[in-house]
Amino acid sequence: MNKLIFVSGGVCSSLGKGVAASSLGALLEARGLNVRMVKCDPYINVDAGTMSPYQHGEVYVTDDGAETDLDLGNYARFTSGPLSKANSITTGQVYDAVIQKERQGRYLGRCVQVIPHITDEIKSRILAVAREDQDTDIVIVEIGGTVGDIESIPFLEAARQLIHEYGKTNAISVHLTLIPEVAGGELKTKPTQHSVKAMQEQGIQPDVLICRAPVMLDEAMRRKIALFCNIENDAVFSSYDVDTTIYEIPIIFFQQKLDQVVLKKLGVDARHADIDKWRSMMERFHGRTGAVRIGIVGKYMELHDAYKSVYEALFHAGLENAVEVELVKIDSSRLEDAPAAEALLDAAPGLDGILVPGGFGQRGVNGMVRAACWARERKVPYLGICLGMQIMVIDWGRNVLGWEDADSTEFNHDTKHPVVSLMEEQIDVKNYGGTMRLGKWTSMASPGSKLLAAYGERIVSERHRHRYEFANRCRAEMTASGLLLTGFTEDGGLVECVEWPEHPWGLGVQFHPEFKSKPTKAAPLFRDFIAAAKAHAKGAAK
């Protein structure tokens, strides 16, 4: 029988359930166990694909093309278990499946209700992940939202039923709460007590409590919490603020013996833990010398989570290059005017690289084009991702080939020079959710290219999320004028990578390499991009 761990949260949102669940998964993997992660999201959207980045942060994409919550990105960075559509469960998916079964008459005319039909659907999806791989030992299920939210009740009820059915040695509850600090520096436990009470009202007694606090809780505080929350003393843990990186949290939990207590409650023998890779990563973190400044030119700069995986991939690349990566966030809308754009970019103190990430819609696009042109002309390292590659192509058309109206048909249907256009199979698509080129695709890197140098092999497997492509009608003129097309789909039909000639490092890819980057192994393109930025910084310092 697989073991189940349900991770829930209380008091308020954004406490870090995803990081806590991922860190626990990392520690269990360090003890030789096979772990699978599942996210239950209470929103009624079928998936995160049509959500605004301002609403929900980035959309994380899996190999099989699922558009999911950004917490799956945390799972991927901390743990090694495979992730797919099955690992993301939403209220929208659950109700849609139940309604389809009702329409097909599969409930034999019975009244369809939240209990048992909705909860049974939730349980079946969780258990499907548990049973998908016979080698799976433990499934960690993160329940989104906050206990007390009406949207989360069916998921908590499904968890209660599974804990009851599996028994306390096979399924446990880990609850994350807040210990706020009030004036005078006093820590307050009352919100945590009320949060546990809310869980008990749902029929779930938390077995382990992780307390989010500004500092490490002392023994007296932990005993008080344990007493009032009906939890064993050794099952109360601190998730305190760190001034280093979230990737230190597995080590912090390991030092508090979180994994040992969890395994004891699950009746699993605590095997030797090998956390050397996390310690080695922290040694590299503390061993960084110098810094590079990377300008992120994008559309959604106000919310950090909108480009979560990009920022994390840059951090990982900094670790491998032994430098700190300083992010300079530049709203592309501020670069729309050419003279103002050059003045702003020239005035930005010591930019060692420009990165243009993915995005949709026309707002700020001309500013991105000006940023790409600035990086190309001044020989500043540049990495374009998805839209960022298309921006390189638009810049080349306008500023090298002299096609003033060169554009993507996404932004200008009437352009005489559509250098980026809609894929033929997308022309009649009316629905926006889950209808793009999504998930894992294989690309072929050209000999002598920076793409090949980064990956070390011709076959490149990365994930996509887009509708528009490099317009093949422009291939001949683009290459004749010097633009390097260095990556293609296996059949050669679509351009996957472009590079600037006679430039230290200017490259754009149609895929999203950030989704596969890890703190222990940076994405190859990000690694080489930061290496080029590091070389640029050294050259500028001379």
C-alpha atoms as one frame of an Amber mdcrd trajectory, in Angstrom:
protein
   0.000   0.000   0.000   1.201   3.494  -0.856   1.518   5.981   1.977  -0.323
   9.312   1.713   0.653  12.695   3.158  -1.871  15.541   2.935  -0.381  19.029
   3.219  -2.836  21.797   4.054  -2.549  25.419   5.098  -4.250  27.758   7.529
  -4.517  31.361   8.722  -3.656  32.978   5.362  -2.474  32.161   1.868   1.072
  32.371   0.471   2.679  30.804   3.537   4.719  28.457   1.389   2.804  25.160
   1.356   4.334  24.306  -2.008   7.890  24.838  -0.784   7.190  22.973   2.466
   5.631  20.016   0.630   8.473  20.001  -1.912  11.130  20.149   0.812   9.524
  17.211   2.613   9.452  15.321  -0.684  13.148  16.078  -1.213  14.016  14.704
   2.231  12.013  11.522   1.706  13.755  11.021  -1.641  17.068  11.537   0.154
  16.144   8.492   2.233  15.726   6.365  -0.868  11.937   6.520  -1.151  10.040
   7.076  -4.393   7.813  10.125  -3.984   5.049  11.532  -6.182   3.610  15.023
  -5.725   0.000  16.083  -6.350  -1.556  19.572  -6.243  -5.282  19.992  -5.580
  -6.391  23.465  -6.665  -9.861  24.614  -5.563 -10.444  27.030  -8.436 -13.176
  26.176 -10.932 -10.940  26.773 -13.965 -10.109  23.467 -15.634  -6.430  24.447
 -15.538  -4.229  27.530 -15.209  -3.839  27.955 -18.974  -6.223  30.886 -19.428
  -5.410  32.674 -16.165  -3.733  36.069 -16.149  -0.183  36.025 -14.744  -1.313
  38.878 -12.487  -3.944  36.576 -10.992  -2.068  33.356 -10.520   1.577  33.787
 -11.454   3.194  31.749 -14.190   1.717  28.733 -15.921   3.986  25.720 -15.462
   3.950  23.205 -18.335   4.620  19.471 -18.025   6.021  17.100 -20.652   2.539
  15.921 -21.623   1.323  19.479 -22.138  -0.574  20.152 -18.914  -0.882  23.857
 -18.058  -0.655  23.848 -14.288  -0.218  25.896 -11.147   3.291  27.187 -10.454
   3.593  24.868  -7.423   4.315  22.016  -9.829   7.413  23.985 -10.763   8.478
  23.815  -7.109   7.880  20.065  -7.124  10.046  19.707 -10.231  12.885  21.785
  -8.778  12.966  20.008  -5.399  12.052  16.420  -6.311  12.696  13.992  -9.150
   9.333  12.227  -9.503   7.627  12.553 -12.907   4.923  15.200 -13.307   2.008
  15.093 -15.727  -1.618  16.132 -16.101  -2.496  13.610 -13.409  -0.495  15.543
 -10.818  -2.684  18.645 -11.099  -6.282  18.266  -9.879  -8.684  21.208 -10.039
 -12.300  21.700  -9.015 -13.053  22.402 -12.675 -11.653  19.041 -13.771 -13.495
  17.175 -11.013 -16.913  18.720 -11.640 -16.505  18.405 -15.409 -15.751  14.670
 -15.072 -18.692  14.088 -12.734 -21.109  16.007 -14.974 -19.947  14.042 -18.029
 -20.588  10.775 -16.158 -24.033  12.018 -15.114 -24.884  12.924 -18.727 -23.819
   9.446 -19.790 -26.152   7.875 -17.227 -23.328   6.255 -15.284 -24.892   7.096
 -11.913 -27.988   5.068 -12.810 -30.405   7.903 -12.186 -29.234   8.661  -8.670
 -29.055  12.218  -7.348 -25.468  13.407  -7.919 -24.026  15.046  -4.789 -20.786
  16.463  -3.412 -20.606  13.436  -1.111 -19.988  10.816  -2.359 -19.696  11.640
  -6.062 -17.405  14.697  -6.048 -15.254  13.352  -3.220 -15.071   9.934  -4.891
 -13.795  11.602  -8.077 -11.126  13.476  -6.086 -10.079  10.293  -4.293  -9.897
   8.299  -7.520  -7.614  10.914  -9.098  -5.284  10.946  -6.094  -5.154   7.140
  -5.966  -4.565   6.971  -9.731  -1.270   8.819  -9.171  -0.434   6.492  -6.272
  -1.050   3.397  -8.409   0.402   4.646 -11.694   3.881   3.435 -10.778   4.260
   0.280  -8.689   7.505   1.642  -7.267   5.804   4.693  -5.706   6.217   4.645
  -1.928   4.671   7.925  -0.813   2.281  10.405  -2.431   2.332  13.955  -1.065
  -0.950  15.758  -1.769  -0.945  19.537  -1.371  -4.427  20.984  -0.885  -4.544
  24.523  -2.214  -6.236  27.409  -0.477  -6.715  27.898   3.252  -8.723  25.769
   5.668 -12.052  27.508   6.150 -12.369  28.458   2.478 -15.599  27.097   1.044
 -13.779  26.071  -2.153 -11.413  23.708  -0.298 -14.043  21.774   1.638 -14.542
  18.911  -0.892 -10.779  18.310  -1.054 -10.439  18.297   2.736 -13.386  15.919
   2.970 -11.747  13.607   0.425  -8.550  13.744   2.497 -10.521  12.933   5.671
 -12.085   9.918   4.017  -8.743   8.613   2.733  -7.091   9.076   6.131  -9.959
   7.099   7.681  -9.872   4.391   4.989  -6.091   4.022   4.928  -5.581   4.253
   8.673  -3.273   6.530  10.646  -0.138   4.530   9.824  -0.728   4.888   6.098
  -2.126   8.422   5.710  -1.315  11.511   7.759  -2.071  15.235   7.810   0.684
  17.865   7.752  -0.701  21.345   8.442   1.132  24.617   7.788   0.113  27.667
   9.813   1.295  31.157  10.678   2.843  32.368  13.940   2.659  36.153  13.524
   4.859  38.628  15.318   3.120  41.619  16.881   4.470  44.897  18.227   7.343
  44.338  20.597   8.473  41.161  18.855   6.021  38.849  20.621   5.006  35.690
  18.755   1.326  34.786  18.854   0.055  31.193  18.709  -3.686  31.932  18.715
  -4.053  31.992  14.878  -2.442  28.541  14.745  -4.785  27.234  17.436  -7.813
  28.464  15.486  -6.425  27.009  12.264  -6.040  23.553  13.835  -9.533  23.898
  15.295 -10.842  24.579  11.783  -9.123  21.401  10.575 -10.667  19.436  13.441
 -14.087  20.772  12.437 -13.437  19.211   9.022 -12.821  15.911  10.796  -9.026
  15.972  10.424  -6.625  16.027  13.349  -3.244  17.224  12.049  -0.434  14.790
  12.847   2.385  17.240  12.078   2.389  21.010  12.399   4.774  23.280  10.483
   4.738  26.802  11.858   5.670  29.659   9.570   7.379  32.219  11.772   9.983
  34.973  11.512  12.352  33.043  13.810  12.988  29.527  15.058  10.444  28.615
  17.729  11.925  27.824  21.131  11.068  24.698  23.096   8.533  26.444  25.352
   6.627  27.811  22.356   6.568  24.427  20.655   5.260  22.739  23.811   2.513
  25.335  24.142   1.426  24.816  20.542   1.504  21.036  20.925  -0.608  21.208
  24.096  -3.308  23.464  22.661  -3.421  21.718  19.265  -3.459  18.123  20.517
  -0.206  17.306  18.741   2.879  15.516  20.051   5.733  17.774  21.167   8.190
  16.401  18.613   5.692  16.957  15.758   5.784  20.788  15.853   8.325  22.288
  13.466   9.554  25.757  12.520   9.610  27.127   8.997  11.361  30.372   9.738
  12.508  33.212   7.511  15.858  32.582   5.831  18.170  35.225   4.382  19.744
  32.790   1.929  17.490  30.819  -0.419  14.399  28.614  -0.254  16.654  25.705
  -1.250  18.070  25.721   2.291  14.680  24.683   3.678  15.222  20.923   3.137
  18.366  21.212   5.271  16.500  23.223   7.925  13.742  20.595   8.087  16.332
  17.809   8.144  18.065  19.399  11.132  14.713  19.460  12.948  14.128  15.781
  12.018  10.871  16.445  10.146  11.412  13.495   7.810  12.149  11.125  10.704
   8.949  12.076  12.537   6.869  11.723   9.361   8.308   8.300   8.583   7.764
   7.161  12.166   4.106   8.146  11.969   3.793   6.289   8.659   5.435   3.173
  10.074   8.364   3.344   7.652  11.875   2.495   8.811  14.050   5.620   8.671
  16.819   4.798   6.207  20.096   6.661   5.936  19.578  10.134   4.499  21.871
  11.422   1.767  21.420  15.193   1.548  24.893  15.865   0.169  23.536  17.451
  -3.004  21.647  20.050  -0.955  24.644  20.774   1.226  26.869  21.024  -1.846
  24.382  23.439  -3.395  24.503  25.640  -0.289  28.312  25.562  -0.360  28.170
  26.878  -3.924  25.687  29.509  -2.803  28.060  30.787  -0.125  31.038  30.461
  -2.469  29.759  32.911  -5.076  32.024  35.842  -5.867  31.037  38.893  -7.865
  27.725  39.528  -9.557  26.126  39.937 -12.965  23.204  42.252 -13.635  20.508
  40.820 -15.905  17.794  43.042 -17.336  14.464  41.189 -17.511  12.377  43.004
 -20.124   8.811  41.773 -19.811   5.125  42.580 -19.547   4.271  41.345 -16.044
   6.978  42.859 -13.876   4.790  43.808 -10.901   4.293  40.219  -9.751   7.438
  38.177  -9.088   5.616  34.860  -9.563   4.665  35.782 -13.147   8.164  34.714
 -14.252   8.872  32.362 -11.353  10.664  29.602 -13.280  12.749  32.127 -15.247
  13.985  33.798 -12.080  14.743  30.436 -10.468  16.619  29.235 -13.568  18.759
  32.395 -13.487  19.539  31.718  -9.827  20.511  28.114 -10.630  22.767  29.324
 -13.453  24.402  31.776 -11.074  25.231  28.914  -8.719  26.944  26.966 -11.517
  28.906  30.058 -12.572  29.762  31.034  -8.966  28.198  34.500  -9.324  25.231
  36.269  -7.836  22.568  37.154 -10.391  21.048  40.568  -9.766  17.670  41.023
 -11.465  16.899  44.377 -13.041  13.184  44.286 -13.824  12.273  46.527 -16.770
   8.660  47.022 -17.832   8.807  46.814 -21.615   6.058  49.453 -21.882   8.626
  52.014 -20.704  10.775  51.271 -23.762   8.162  51.982 -26.444   9.780  55.287
 -27.467  13.130  54.722 -29.244  15.194  57.606 -27.781  13.762  57.004 -24.302
  14.484  53.270 -24.590  18.147  53.794 -25.466  18.529  56.381 -22.735  16.932
  54.108 -20.144  18.968  51.034 -21.106  22.203  53.026 -21.375  21.523  54.540
 -17.963  20.808  51.178 -16.313  23.956  50.572 -14.251  26.078  47.873 -15.825
  23.630  45.526 -17.535  25.554  42.355 -18.358  22.700  40.615 -20.161  19.149
  41.045 -21.446  16.472  38.367 -21.148  13.080  38.635 -22.813  10.712  35.934
 -21.486   7.478  34.564 -22.892   4.170  36.379 -22.979   0.991  37.050 -24.919
  -0.647  40.177 -26.305   0.595  43.353 -27.972   1.254  45.560 -24.946   4.941
  46.358 -24.530   6.098  44.379 -27.573   7.752  47.344 -29.305   9.684  47.988
 -26.114  10.978  44.423 -26.189  12.057  44.890 -29.811  14.030  47.990 -28.822
  15.677  46.083 -25.964  16.704  43.281 -28.337  18.085  45.797 -30.841  20.044
  47.499 -28.043  21.569  44.191 -26.922  22.410  43.184 -30.512  24.083  46.449
 -31.430  26.009  46.807 -28.156  27.111  43.149 -28.082  25.378  42.506 -24.760
  24.461  38.824 -24.113  20.815  38.158 -24.879  18.479  35.231 -24.210  15.012
  35.197 -25.776  12.448  32.648 -24.639   9.363  31.913 -26.775   8.097  35.452
 -27.420  11.678  36.565 -26.745  12.858  34.606 -29.802  10.081  36.070 -31.925
  11.175  39.529 -30.760  14.664  38.807 -32.159  13.117  37.952 -35.523  10.974
  41.106 -35.552  14.011  43.236 -34.652  16.040  41.650 -37.462  13.274  42.270
 -39.986  12.823  45.910 -38.976  16.369  47.005 -38.219  18.563  44.802 -40.458
  16.371  44.008 -43.464  14.669  47.408 -43.340  11.103  46.094 -43.211   9.640
  48.847 -41.042   6.333  47.061 -40.505   7.884  43.623 -39.800   5.755  42.075
 -37.084   3.914  39.035 -35.794   0.397  38.484 -37.036  -0.521  38.132 -33.362
   0.020  41.895 -33.067  -0.599  43.174 -36.612  -2.815  41.198 -38.975  -2.229
  43.676 -41.808   1.575  43.737 -41.839   3.176  43.270 -45.251   6.091  41.472
 -43.602   4.693  38.824 -41.213   7.962  37.398 -39.884   6.074  35.502 -37.165
   2.740  33.914 -37.968   0.077  31.557 -36.707   0.616  27.847 -37.239  -1.732
  26.537 -39.929  -3.400  24.072 -37.583  -4.207  26.942 -35.200  -6.034  29.170
 -37.688  -9.542  27.913 -36.924  -9.012  27.370 -33.191 -11.526  29.374 -31.142
 -10.904  28.040 -27.623  -7.802  29.293 -25.836  -7.348  26.687 -23.100  -5.046
  23.758 -23.866  -4.985  24.374 -27.638  -1.435  25.612 -28.244   1.706  23.685
 -29.140   2.175  22.336 -25.641   4.529  20.041 -23.778   7.662  18.170 -24.800
   8.948  18.467 -28.362  12.237  17.370 -29.841  14.485  19.864 -31.627  17.667
  19.345 -33.655  20.624  21.636 -32.968  22.780  22.677 -35.923  26.543  21.931
 -35.942  28.670  24.802 -34.674  25.764  26.530 -32.968  25.630  27.919 -29.444
  22.550  25.748 -28.988  24.611  22.620 -29.638  27.443  23.904 -27.443  25.028
  24.384 -24.539  23.351  20.971 -24.684  26.352  18.978 -25.901  24.190  16.899
 -28.226  22.119  17.504 -31.334  18.821  16.205 -29.964  17.229  18.720 -27.608
  14.044  17.879 -25.698  12.244  20.845 -24.145   8.696  22.058 -23.483   6.633
  24.496 -25.536   3.664  26.780 -24.935   2.759  28.971 -27.906   0.641  29.396
 -31.033   2.847  31.526 -33.269   6.011  30.440 -35.084   8.871  31.839 -37.147
   7.329  32.441 -40.586   8.935  29.978 -43.005   8.264  32.327 -45.939  11.032
  34.554 -44.509  13.675  31.862 -44.085  15.631  32.604 -47.271  15.801  36.374
 -46.778  16.569  36.094 -43.079  19.445  33.669 -43.569  20.774  35.544 -46.623
  21.041  38.679 -44.489  23.028  36.819 -41.834  20.549  35.668 -39.180  21.490
  32.169 -38.023  18.731  29.566 -37.832  20.290  26.901 -35.634  17.470  24.737
 -34.285  14.610  22.981 -36.044  11.896  20.442 -35.344  12.892  16.904 -36.326
  11.184  17.217 -39.712  12.824  20.602 -40.331   9.424  22.229 -40.682   9.626
  24.712 -37.817  12.421  26.972 -36.594  13.224  26.396 -32.920  16.309  28.569
 -32.401  17.834  31.718 -33.895  21.237  33.251 -33.152  22.879  36.567 -33.952
  26.027  36.406 -36.099  29.231  38.039 -34.879  27.791  38.467 -31.415  29.287
  37.148 -28.151  26.048  35.416 -27.123  22.699  36.287 -28.691  20.245  33.404
 -28.846  16.484  32.854 -28.821  14.515  29.621 -28.553  10.859  28.886 -29.167
  10.711  26.523 -26.180  10.911  27.114 -22.418  14.188  25.772 -20.986  13.411
  27.251 -17.556  10.867  24.530 -16.791  13.546  21.823 -16.435  16.117  23.806
 -14.470  17.041  22.651 -10.952  19.184  24.153  -8.176  21.441  21.119  -8.423
  21.597  21.217 -12.243  20.985  24.468 -14.098  19.309  24.534 -17.503  22.090
  24.483 -20.160  21.013  27.678 -21.966  20.682  29.635 -18.738  24.072  28.333
 -17.601  25.767  29.500 -20.796  23.859  32.788 -20.844  25.089  33.664 -17.354
  28.607  32.524 -18.304  28.490  34.983 -21.211  27.154  37.718 -18.911  29.984
  36.966 -16.482  32.524  37.371 -19.306  30.827  40.618 -20.347  31.044  41.921
 -16.777  34.753  41.109 -16.610  35.341  42.854 -19.931  33.456  45.936 -18.788
  35.506  46.049 -15.588  38.812  46.251 -17.455
